[in-house]
Amino acid sequence: MNSIKDQESLSQKKVLLRLDLNVPLKNGFITDETRIDKIIPVIKFLIEKKSKIIIISHVGRPKGEIKKILSLKPICENLEKKLKKKIQLLDHNIFNLKKEDLFKNPQDQIVFLENIRFYKEEERNDASFANHLASFADLYVNDAFSCSHRSHASVSKITDFLPSYAGLQLETEINALKKVTTEIKKPITCIIGGSKILTKLGIIKNLIPKFNNIIIVGGMANNIINYQGHNIGKSIKEVNCEKAIKEIFETSKNHSCEITFPEDVLIGKNINDNSTIKELDDIENDDLILDIGPKTVKKVKDIVKKSKTVLWNGPAGYFENPNFASGSYEIAKSIVKKNRENSIYSVIGGGDTMALINQLNVIQDFNFVSTAGGAFLEFLEGKELPGIRALDQNV
């Protein structure tokens, strides 16, 4: 793929810059700025090159509908403060926009298009929509590695219509993850959390031959607990997972990979409740599993202690409530301790995991922090990511 760093003539060129600014928002305020901080270098690079920058990004999953709660306005304002530059947020209907509508003031250097997922054509990877986006610019830059596993119009189809380049953060992410896969030290442990299991089951199965331990925590562990014959109360669960879970355990038996899941849990009656420790056999019908219990924490810490490499994607519980944050905090602390002793190589990925370690102020104690969640896992799995393939083909 071509790198934007190697493009010599960028002065006054209109650059369509795809970023992932899908940051957590609460009541219109950004609660974690890591993803924003990671893309500042590419914007400053283009500013120095005197480019005209058209930023496209998304927040949340509006599913093709305009939802004010998912506006990019707070992110645009945040970027203005960080860059000390005026940025115009164009909230027009994107289909009514033309190239000449942008940068009407010659002094303007950055414009921001409103949430690209307000348009159903984005997630459909619609060619005419991508062509329309391309009509605004002279070239395209993908600096959204965390979106590059998506076949979306602004990620993969867009490269059919513009000279396309890899951004600075995207290159950094790829190089760091390549290092992990080629220079990895065993024993290697992968901790996978979060709530989405269906999208990760196939990934877990394909990672088994590469890892010594896979630890499944968070909401996705509920399916495995239930598969083992335990009641999970009213905890989140996805349907039709049984066959895939069975395949995971069967595959692990054929390789030297231990699958670990919760032995005990912290429950509440709702997400704002206090926590109660329960054994799996004691979970009641109105219980919500919201974190791993102390026995599971100890087991995870023992595995981390014996590991040379740890990859972590997804929290162990609903850490937004401090009563259900202890599992995630203890995992983080155990990895940090090993890192400070220089006895482990640690990589974390995913927005929620980044937010968690920022709460603990230990982001500097991990060897590499990826902005990606799903793309992070799929890259490790060895899958070809649509956004990366599109850049590779545009040379």
ZAMARGU-4260 file (C-alpha; in steps of 0.2 Angstrom, whole numbers, plus 5000, padded with zeros to 4 digits):
<rodrens>
0) 5000/5000/5000 | 5005/5018/4997 | 5009/5029/5013 | 5003/5047/5014 | 5021/5051/5021
5) 5028/5047/5004 | 5016/5058/4994 | 5027/5073/4989 | 5014/5086/4982 | 5000/5089/4994
10) 4999/5108/4994 | 4981/5114/4991 | 4975/5096/4988 | 4958/5091/4995 | 4961/5076/5006
15) 4947/5065/5011 | 4953/5058/5028 | 4943/5043/5035 | 4946/5043/5054 | 4938/5032/5068
20) 4932/5045/5080 | 4919/5033/5088 | 4923/5039/5106 | 4912/5036/5121 | 4899/5050/5124
25) 4889/5053/5139 | 4876/5067/5139 | 4885/5075/5124 | 4902/5074/5133 | 4917/5064/5128
30) 4922/5052/5142 | 4938/5045/5133 | 4949/5055/5121 | 4961/5042/5116 | 4955/5039/5099
35) 4956/5058/5095 | 4973/5059/5102 | 4979/5045/5091 | 4974/5054/5075 | 4981/5071/5079
40) 4998/5067/5070 | 4990/5064/5053 | 4980/5080/5054 | 4995/5090/5059 | 5005/5082/5045
45) 4992/5087/5032 | 4991/5104/5039 | 5010/5106/5038 | 5008/5101/5020 | 4995/5114/5017
50) 4982/5102/5012 | 4963/5105/5013 | 4956/5092/5024 | 4939/5084/5023 | 4936/5073/5039
55) 4924/5058/5038 | 4920/5048/5053 | 4905/5040/5063 | 4899/5038/5081 | 4888/5024/5086
60) 4876/5014/5076 | 4862/5026/5069 | 4858/5013/5056 | 4855/5025/5042 | 4845/5037/5052
65) 4849/5055/5057 | 4850/5055/5076 | 4856/5071/5085 | 4862/5061/5100 | 4875/5054/5088
70) 4881/5070/5080 | 4900/5073/5078 | 4898/5091/5085 | 4906/5087/5102 | 4921/5079/5093
75) 4923/5093/5081 | 4923/5105/5095 | 4936/5094/5104 | 4947/5094/5089 | 4946/5113/5087
80) 4953/5115/5104 | 4967/5102/5102 | 4972/5109/5085 | 4968/5128/5089 | 4960/5129/5072
85) 4943/5133/5066 | 4934/5117/5059 | 4917/5119/5050 | 4905/5105/5054 | 4894/5102/5038
90) 4877/5096/5044 | 4870/5097/5026 | 4862/5082/5018 | 4878/5075/5010 | 4869/5071/4994
95) 4866/5090/4991 | 4885/5094/4994 | 4896/5098/4980 | 4915/5100/4979 | 4913/5119/4977
100) 4903/5120/4993 | 4918/5116/5003 | 4931/5128/5009 | 4922/5143/5002 | 4933/5154/5014
105) 4950/5152/5007 | 4957/5152/5025 | 4948/5137/5030 | 4959/5121/5030 | 4948/5108/5039
110) 4929/5103/5036 | 4920/5090/5045 | 4906/5080/5037 | 4892/5074/5049 | 4891/5056/5055
115) 4894/5045/5039 | 4883/5032/5046 | 4868/5043/5045 | 4867/5037/5027 | 4862/5019/5025
120) 4873/5018/5009 | 4888/5019/5020 | 4886/5001/5028 | 4879/4994/5011 | 4896/4998/5003
125) 4886/5008/4990 | 4897/5012/4975 | 4887/5028/4970 | 4888/5034/4987 | 4907/5031/4988
130) 4909/5040/4971 | 4899/5055/4977 | 4911/5056/4992 | 4926/5054/4981 | 4919/5069/4971
135) 4924/5081/4985 | 4942/5077/4985 | 4958/5074/4975 | 4964/5059/4986 | 4959/5048/5000
140) 4968/5043/5016 | 4963/5029/5028 | 4969/5032/5045 | 4955/5021/5053 | 4963/5004/5056
145) 4949/5000/5068 | 4936/5002/5054 | 4946/4993/5041 | 4938/4976/5044 | 4921/4984/5038
150) 4916/4983/5020 | 4909/5001/5020 | 4908/5014/5007 | 4920/5026/5016 | 4932/5012/5020
155) 4934/5000/5005 | 4923/5005/4990 | 4930/5023/4990 | 4947/5017/4984 | 4939/5013/4967
160) 4937/5032/4964 | 4952/5041/4971 | 4971/5038/4973 | 4972/5031/4991 | 4985/5031/5005
165) 4988/5024/5022 | 4988/5036/5036 | 5001/5037/5050 | 4991/5029/5064 | 4985/5015/5052
170) 5003/5011/5047 | 5008/5011/5066 | 4995/4999/5070 | 4999/4987/5056 | 5017/4987/5060
175) 5015/4984/5079 | 5003/4969/5076 | 5014/4962/5063 | 5028/4962/5076 | 5016/4953/5088
180) 5013/4939/5076 | 5031/4937/5070 | 5041/4940/5086 | 5029/4933/5098 | 5035/4924/5114
185) 5026/4910/5122 | 5017/4906/5133 | 5004/4918/5125 | 4987/4922/5132 | 4973/4931/5124
190) 4959/4939/5135 | 4943/4942/5126 | 4929/4951/5134 | 4915/4963/5130 | 4897/4959/5126
195) 4897/4953/5107 | 4900/4934/5106 | 4893/4929/5089 | 4906/4940/5079 | 4920/4933/5090
200) 4916/4915/5091 | 4924/4911/5074 | 4939/4922/5078 | 4942/4913/5094 | 4941/4896/5086
205) 4954/4902/5073 | 4965/4909/5086 | 4966/4893/5096 | 4981/4885/5087 | 4991/4901/5090
210) 4988/4903/5108 | 4992/4894/5124 | 4977/4901/5134 | 4961/4910/5129 | 4952/4918/5143
215) 4934/4923/5139 | 4926/4935/5151 | 4913/4949/5150 | 4895/4947/5143 | 4901/4935/5130
220) 4906/4923/5144 | 4887/4921/5148 | 4884/4911/5133 | 4898/4898/5138 | 4891/4898/5156
225) 4874/4894/5150 | 4881/4881/5138 | 4889/4872/5153 | 4871/4870/5160 | 4871/4885/5172
230) 4857/4898/5174 | 4862/4915/5169 | 4846/4924/5175 | 4842/4939/5164 | 4860/4942/5159
235) 4864/4947/5141 | 4865/4932/5129 | 4865/4928/5111 | 4855/4914/5102 | 4861/4900/5091
240) 4879/4900/5098 | 4879/4882/5105 | 4887/4874/5089 | 4901/4887/5088 | 4904/4885/5107
245) 4905/4866/5105 | 4918/4868/5091 | 4928/4880/5102 | 4930/4867/5115 | 4933/4853/5103
250) 4946/4863/5094 | 4955/4867/5110 | 4957/4849/5114 | 4966/4846/5098 | 4979/4860/5102
255) 4988/4865/5118 | 4976/4879/5121 | 4967/4880/5138 | 4950/4889/5137 | 4946/4898/5153
260) 4929/4906/5158 | 4921/4912/5174 | 4920/4900/5189 | 4911/4913/5200 | 4903/4930/5196
265) 4897/4947/5203 | 4879/4949/5200 | 4866/4963/5203 | 4848/4965/5200 | 4851/4980/5188
270) 4867/4988/5181 | 4866/5002/5195 | 4865/4989/5209 | 4878/4984/5222 | 4888/4968/5218
275) 4885/4951/5226 | 4897/4937/5224 | 4889/4921/5218 | 4894/4903/5213 | 4888/4898/5196
280) 4875/4886/5203 | 4868/4900/5214 | 4863/4912/5200 | 4844/4916/5201 | 4832/4920/5187
285) 4832/4939/5191 | 4851/4941/5192 | 4862/4950/5180 | 4880/4944/5178 | 4890/4960/5178
290) 4908/4955/5182 | 4919/4940/5186 | 4921/4934/5204 | 4936/4933/5215 | 4940/4915/5211
295) 4940/4919/5192 | 4951/4934/5195 | 4964/4924/5204 | 4964/4911/5190 | 4966/4924/5177
300) 4980/4932/5187 | 4989/4916/5189 | 4988/4913/5170 | 4995/4931/5167 | 5009/4928/5179
305) 5015/4913/5169 | 5013/4921/5152 | 5026/4930/5141 | 5014/4938/5129 | 4996/4945/5133
310) 4984/4951/5121 | 4968/4959/5129 | 4952/4964/5120 | 4937/4969/5130 | 4933/4972/5148
315) 4928/4958/5161 | 4913/4967/5167 | 4902/4982/5167 | 4916/4993/5173 | 4906/5009/5171
320) 4898/5005/5188 | 4913/5004/5200 | 4904/4990/5209 | 4907/4979/5194 | 4925/4985/5189
325) 4936/4975/5200 | 4938/4961/5188 | 4944/4972/5174 | 4955/4982/5186 | 4963/4967/5193
330) 4967/4960/5176 | 4975/4977/5171 | 4985/4978/5187 | 4992/4960/5185 | 4998/4964/5167
335) 5005/4981/5172 | 5015/4973/5186 | 5023/4960/5174 | 5026/4974/5162 | 5035/4985/5174
340) 5046/4970/5178 | 5050/4968/5159 | 5044/4950/5159 | 5029/4952/5147 | 5024/4959/5131
345) 5007/4967/5132 | 4995/4973/5118 | 4977/4979/5121 | 4964/4984/5109 | 4946/4991/5108
350) 4938/5007/5114 | 4931/5000/5130 | 4948/4993/5135 | 4957/5009/5132 | 4944/5018/5142
355) 4947/5006/5156 | 4966/5008/5157 | 4964/5027/5155 | 4953/5027/5171 | 4968/5018/5180
360) 4980/5030/5171 | 4991/5015/5166 | 4991/5017/5147 | 5009/5020/5147 | 5012/5003/5155
365) 5007/4993/5140 | 5019/4989/5126 | 5006/4994/5112 | 4988/5001/5113 | 4978/4998/5097
370) 4962/5009/5094 | 4954/4993/5086 | 4943/4980/5093 | 4936/4968/5079 | 4950/4973/5067
375) 4963/4970/5080 | 4957/4952/5082 | 4953/4948/5064 | 4971/4954/5060 | 4978/4943/5073
380) 4968/4929/5066 | 4976/4931/5049 | 4960/4938/5040 | 4962/4950/5025 | 4954/4966/5031
385) 4943/4974/5017 | 4950/4992/5021 | 4968/4986/5020 | 4965/4975/5004 | 4957/4991/4996
390) 4973/5001/4999 | 4984/4987/4993 | 4975/4986/4977 | 4976/5005/4974 | 4994/5006/4970
</rodrens>
